């Protein structure tokens, strides 16, 4: 799999689209979820971040 700058910009654009869907469709639901997120401990947030990184790496490995 080759990565060039166009691939990076497409991936970034898709990230922005997916990140924007929930606040666009349900701003109050998004606000409620962000309030719940603020109540989590650092370790819980780090675990979620690590799980996202591992899932992303597995997906890239599977696609590549």
HELIX and SHEET records of a PDB file:
HELIX    1   1 UNK A    5  UNK A   25  1                                  21    
HELIX    2   2 UNK A   27  UNK A   38  1                                  12    
HELIX    3   3 UNK A   42  UNK A   63  1                                  22    
END                                                                             
